[in-house]
Amino acid sequence: ILLFNARSWSLEQVIALSELSELCYSSHGQTVLILRMHRNPDIVLDVEQCSRSRLLEELKLATETVNAKWGGSDFGSGLRILQECEPLSELLDENRKKIGVLAWVEANVFLLLPYTPSSVLLSEHCFFFGQLDLHQKVKEGNWDWRTYFFMLNSGRGDARQLLWCRRPNDELCAGSVQVRNITAVQALDTPGGEVCLIVEYRSAGKDELLTLRANSVQSREDWIVSIRTMQVGA
């Protein structure tokens, strides 16, 4: 496999077919492909949607042809093609250790993050996540939108909560609301066309609310359905 620089057409990397171990693609994205190799770090490719299936087939056929012709233990048991359904895709280095994560925040939209096992995002209870804008007070008492990385945790008792961080890899959250304290979740479209959702909850005996803005109607619907799902049995 020859990888060229798209601007200069200079050769950047050569990958022997015998190095390929797995081809991974996610159900959350239609163009991304991860090349996983025996002795090299993973490579993430962005391929045109109409070409990805053909590329998978061609790489599998070429690898099988090389293995059949040359054989030997160096070529392993053949190339595996894996479809990943989870919203987090791990990236490995040449020693097969985790070094990065593809976090799918929406369909065909991901964040490329370093692997931080102590982050809130990678906790075992993370059920749903994504970027939302929070309407809050800023300097001099004015209100404005601030972007946060929101996560919805499952688990039992206090572990089931809606929380938000300034950065996806933060180990501490900037704020949180326990799911059992959420009383209502509803959609709201502003006169300016902003796609929002309102989360009503109880805190210290008072009625409070979060006004959140999503990037799309589908993203908002996903959040509403996810929060209501977590409310069941909370």
Disulfide bonds with the S-S distance in Angstrom:
none
